């Protein structure tokens, strides 16, 4: 019988061992430097080892590394105040991941509306916990657990006619990613999101924005909801929320918060002091270094400089971008050979860029030059 590894294999890792990170680069255990346009899967928004974040975590670890919600913590209250103001919502429940935040959002909607069905979209990915998985469009992941999953109506993403035709009278919540990152950085018209808001208002269904990847300044605004001018009832965040310290957040309107009572939601580690310190430091860096404006500057540079290359189109916004090309796997391998890390997607023609918002001009130029070289070599 073959032995099994102590660490259960989940994803195929890079073919090297990571040792450390600095800014927009990571380093392998042989000292090789890699430009990180993958960002640990959209997590390292303020870059690797940002001194403001590192110092905040170290200071909090020395003062109090952990206490649960049984203890009143000033830093937890401050984190809630700052994050709700940043997001333009009224209250927050802290948890530990994007899947957990989505799970709680869907649970809240089912509880408050008394309805039993959800609505989600083709191409969606909301996580692997049961309610989140119910809304996720991944048949292979869902099949073994089908009998345990919630009933979900599924529509084409961004399809106005399908949205107009659907009846939401028995739907507890509509959950949507403003940009479907894993599906290939797919977007929809702003007017479609406004129609979605109106449809939910008319039917009593709650609107949930899954902003696990689109949040924390990545699109040039705090969250996609501000970009779109659409306020959801519930908004989920994670990934870059605390610059790599595991943290999730379920943000909500005042009406939702008033309808919940103590005990409806709970988490041992959610809102721990280390995570809250990292969140506050993250918000400080975003503001002090004008990282939202930087995301838009970087987007504009890449859109302009990648014209005339093997990249046929640039999808997305800010620094959540999809490079549409004939063969994304080949382009990804080409960039990897030049020590540039990028992300694939379920769309074989789309390569994803999710770098730190602190990405330097030199790194942007290096990526552009590498893509131009790919065109030359392919020719």
C-alpha positions in Angstrom: 0.0 0.0 0.0 1.4 3.4 -1.0 2.0 5.8 1.8 0.1 9.1 1.8 1.6 12.5 2.3 1.2 14.2 5.7 -0.3 17.2 3.9 -3.3 16.1 1.8 -2.9 17.2 -1.8 -5.5 19.7 -2.9 -4.2 22.0 -5.7 -1.2 21.4 -8.0 1.4 23.7 -6.5 4.1 25.7 -8.3 7.1 23.4 -9.1 9.2 25.2 -6.6 9.1 26.0 -2.8 8.2 29.5 -1.8 10.5 31.0 0.9 9.5 34.6 1.3 7.8 37.6 -0.3 8.5 41.3 -0.7 6.2 43.8 -2.4 5.1 42.5 -5.7 7.6 39.6 -5.8 8.0 36.2 -4.1 11.2 34.3 -3.8 11.8 30.6 -4.0 14.1 28.6 -1.7 16.9 28.9 -4.2 16.8 32.7 -4.2 14.9 33.1 -7.5 12.6 36.1 -7.7 9.1 35.8 -9.3 6.8 38.7 -10.3 3.5 37.9 -8.6 0.6 38.8 -10.9 -1.3 36.0 -9.2 -1.3 37.5 -5.7 -1.8 34.3 -3.8 -5.2 34.1 -5.7 -6.2 37.7 -5.3 -5.2 37.9 -1.6 -2.0 40.0 -1.4 -3.7 43.4 -2.1 -1.1 45.4 -0.2 1.8 43.3 -1.4 4.0 40.9 0.5 5.4 41.9 3.8 4.1 45.5 3.8 5.8 47.1 6.8 2.6 48.8 8.0 0.8 45.5 8.0 3.7 43.5 9.5 4.1 46.0 12.3 0.4 46.1 13.1 0.3 42.3 13.4 3.4 42.1 15.5 2.2 44.8 17.9 -1.2 43.1 18.3 0.3 39.7 18.8 2.4 41.1 21.6 -0.6 42.8 23.2 -3.3 40.1 22.7 -3.1 37.4 20.0 -6.6 36.1 20.5 -9.9 36.3 22.3 -13.3 35.2 21.0 -16.4 37.3 20.7 -17.0 36.6 24.4 -14.6 39.4 25.1 -15.3 43.0 24.1 -12.3 44.2 22.1 -11.7 47.9 21.1 -9.8 46.8 18.0 -12.8 44.7 16.9 -15.2 47.6 17.3 -12.8 49.9 15.4 -12.4 47.4 12.6 -16.1 47.1 12.2 -16.5 50.9 12.2 -13.8 51.4 9.6 -14.9 48.6 7.3 -18.6 49.5 7.3 -17.7 53.1 6.5 -15.3 51.9 3.7 -18.0 49.7 2.2 -20.9 52.1 2.6 -22.9 49.6 4.6 -24.1 49.6 8.2 -23.1 46.5 10.1 -20.6 43.6 9.8 -20.3 40.0 11.0 -16.7 38.8 11.0 -15.8 35.3 10.0 -12.8 33.5 8.5 -13.2 33.0 4.7 -15.1 33.9 1.6 -17.0 30.6 1.6 -18.0 31.1 5.2 -19.2 34.7 4.5 -21.3 33.5 1.6 -22.6 30.6 3.7 -23.8 33.1 6.4 -25.2 35.5 3.8 -27.4 32.8 2.2 -28.4 31.4 5.7 -29.5 34.9 6.8 -31.6 35.3 3.6 -33.3 32.0 4.1 -34.0 32.7 7.7 -35.3 36.3 7.3 -37.4 35.7 4.2 -38.8 32.3 5.2 -38.4 31.2 1.6 -36.6 28.0 0.6 -35.0 28.7 -2.8 -32.0 30.7 -4.0 -31.0 32.2 -7.4 -27.5 32.2 -8.8 -25.9 32.4 -12.2 -24.1 30.3 -14.8 -20.3 30.4 -14.2 -20.6 31.3 -10.5 -18.2 30.3 -7.8 -19.2 31.1 -4.2 -17.3 28.5 -2.2 -17.4 24.8 -1.1 -19.5 24.9 2.1 -23.0 23.5 1.6 -25.1 26.6 0.9 -22.2 28.3 -1.0 -21.7 25.1 -3.0 -25.4 25.1 -3.8 -25.0 28.4 -5.5 -21.7 27.5 -7.2 -21.8 26.3 -10.8 -19.4 23.4 -10.5 -21.3 20.1 -11.3 -18.3 17.9 -10.5 -18.0 19.3 -7.0 -21.7 19.2 -6.3 -22.6 15.7 -7.6 -21.5 13.8 -4.5 -23.5 16.1 -2.2 -26.5 16.8 -4.4 -29.1 15.5 -1.9 -27.8 17.9 0.7 -27.8 21.1 -1.4 -30.4 23.8 -1.4 -32.7 24.3 -4.4 -31.2 26.9 -6.7 -32.6 28.5 -9.8 -29.8 29.4 -12.2 -29.8 32.0 -15.0 -27.4 33.1 -17.6 -25.1 35.8 -16.2 -25.8 39.3 -17.5 -28.8 38.2 -19.6 -31.5 40.9 -19.4 -34.3 38.9 -21.1 -33.8 35.9 -18.7 -33.8 38.2 -15.7 -37.0 40.0 -16.9 -38.7 36.7 -17.3 -37.8 35.0 -14.0 -40.3 35.0 -11.1 -38.5 35.8 -7.8 -41.6 35.5 -5.5 -40.3 32.3 -3.9 -36.6 33.2 -4.0 -34.9 34.1 -0.7 -31.8 35.6 -2.2 -30.0 36.4 -5.4 -26.3 35.9 -5.1 -24.0 37.4 -7.7 -20.3 38.1 -8.3 -20.0 41.6 -9.9 -17.1 40.1 -11.9 -17.0 36.3 -12.4 -13.3 35.9 -11.9 -12.9 32.1 -12.0 -15.2 31.8 -15.0 -12.9 34.0 -17.0 -13.3 37.5 -15.6 -16.8 37.9 -17.1 -18.7 41.1 -16.5 -22.2 42.3 -17.1 -23.7 45.7 -18.1 -24.2 48.2 -15.3 -27.8 48.5 -16.3 -28.3 44.7 -15.7 -27.2 45.1 -12.0 -29.6 48.0 -11.6 -32.4 45.8 -13.1 -31.4 43.0 -10.6 -31.7 45.4 -7.7 -35.1 46.6 -8.9 -36.3 43.0 -9.4 -35.2 42.0 -5.9 -36.9 45.1 -4.4 -40.2 44.3 -6.2 -40.2 40.6 -5.1 -38.8 40.8 -1.6 -35.8 38.7 -2.5 -32.5 39.8 -0.9 -29.6 40.8 -3.1 -26.1 39.5 -2.1 -23.0 40.7 -3.8 -20.1 38.2 -3.5 -17.2 40.7 -3.5 -14.6 38.2 -2.2 -12.4 39.0 -5.1 -13.7 42.4 -6.3 -13.3 44.2 -3.0 -10.8 46.1 -1.0 -10.0 48.7 -3.7 -9.1 46.3 -6.5 -11.5 47.8 -9.0 -10.5 51.4 -8.2 -13.3 51.8 -5.6 -13.7 50.1 -2.2 -16.1 47.5 -3.6 -17.8 46.9 -7.0 -21.1 48.1 -5.5 -19.7 51.6 -5.5 -18.5 51.2 -9.1 -21.9 50.0 -10.2 -24.0 52.4 -8.0 -26.0 49.4 -6.7 -26.3 48.8 -2.9 -26.9 45.2 -2.0 -28.6 44.0 1.1 -25.7 41.8 2.0 -22.1 42.0 0.8 -19.3 39.4 1.4 -15.6 40.0 1.5 -12.5 38.0 2.2 -9.3 37.4 0.1 -7.4 40.8 0.4 -9.5 41.9 3.4 -6.6 41.5 5.9 -3.6 41.3 3.6 -3.2 37.6 3.9 -4.4 37.0 7.5 -7.4 34.7 7.1 -10.6 36.9 7.5 -14.0 37.0 6.1 -16.8 39.6 6.5 -20.5 39.7 6.0 -21.6 43.3 5.6 -25.2 44.3 5.7 -27.7 47.1 5.7 -29.3 48.4 8.9 -32.6 46.7 8.1 -30.9 43.3 7.9 -28.9 43.9 11.1 -32.0 45.0 13.0 -33.8 41.7 12.0 -31.0 39.5 13.4 -30.8 38.7 17.0 -27.8 37.6 19.2 -27.0 34.0 18.5 -28.2 33.9 14.9 -24.6 34.1 13.7 -21.4 33.0 15.5 -17.7 32.2 14.9 -15.0 31.4 17.4 -12.2 32.9 15.4 -14.1 35.5 13.4 -13.0 39.0 14.2 -9.9 37.9 16.2 -7.6 40.7 17.2 -4.8 39.7 14.9 -7.1 39.7 11.9 -8.7 43.0 13.0 -5.2 44.6 13.3 -4.3 43.4 9.8 -7.6 44.8 8.4 -7.1 48.2 10.0 -3.5 48.3 8.6 -4.8 47.2 5.2 -7.3 50.1 5.1 -4.6 52.5 6.2 -2.3 51.4 3.4 -5.0 51.6 0.8 -5.8 55.2 1.8 -2.2 56.4 2.5 -0.8 55.0 -0.7 -3.8 55.9 -2.9 -4.0 52.2 -4.0 -7.5 52.5 -5.5 -6.2 55.2 -7.9 -3.1 53.0 -8.5 -5.3 50.1 -9.6 -7.0 52.2 -12.3 -3.6 53.6 -13.5 -2.2 50.1 -13.8 -5.3 49.0 -15.7 -5.0 51.9 -18.2 -1.3 51.2 -18.7 -1.9 47.5 -19.4 -4.8 48.1 -21.7 -2.8 50.5 -23.8 0.5 48.6 -23.8 -1.0 45.2 -24.6 -2.6 46.4 -27.8 -1.1 44.8 -30.9 0.0 41.7 -28.9 -1.3 38.1 -28.7 -3.9 39.5 -26.2 -7.1 40.1 -28.2 -8.9 41.8 -25.4 -8.5 42.8 -21.7 -11.5 41.9 -19.6 -12.4 43.2 -16.1 -11.5 46.4 -14.2 -8.8 47.8 -12.1 -6.4 45.0 -11.1 -8.8 42.1 -11.6 -8.1 41.6 -15.3 -8.5 38.8 -17.8 -6.2 38.6 -20.8 -8.1 37.0 -23.7 -5.8 35.2 -26.1 -5.9 32.1 -28.4 -4.4 29.8 -25.8 -4.2 31.0 -22.2 -2.3 27.9 -21.1 0.5 28.6 -23.6 0.8 32.3 -22.6 0.8 31.3 -18.9 3.6 28.9 -19.5 5.6 31.5 -21.5 5.2 34.0 -18.7 6.2 31.4 -16.1 9.4 30.7 -18.0 10.2 34.4 -17.4 9.4 34.1 -13.7 6.0 35.8 -13.9 3.2 34.2 -12.0 -0.4 34.5 -13.4 -3.7 32.7 -12.9 -5.7 30.5 -15.2 -9.5 30.3 -15.4 -12.2 27.9 -16.5 -12.2 29.8 -19.8 -9.2 28.3 -21.8 -8.8 31.6 -23.6 -8.5 33.8 -20.5 -5.4 34.3 -18.3 -6.1 36.2 -15.1 -4.0 39.0 -13.5 -4.7 39.7 -9.8 -1.4 41.3 -8.6 -0.9 43.4 -5.4 -2.3 47.0 -5.8 1.2 48.1 -4.9 2.5 46.7 -8.3 5.4 48.7 -9.5 5.8 50.4 -12.9 8.9 48.2 -13.5 6.8 45.0 -12.9 4.0 46.2 -15.2 6.6 46.9 -17.9 8.2 43.5 -17.4 4.8 41.8 -18.0 4.1 43.9 -21.1 7.6 43.1 -22.5 7.1 39.4 -21.9 3.7 39.4 -23.7 5.2 41.3 -26.6 8.0 38.7 -26.7 5.4 35.9 -26.8 3.9 37.5 -30.0 7.3 37.6 -31.6 8.2 34.0 -30.7 4.8 32.8 -31.8 5.2 34.5 -35.2 
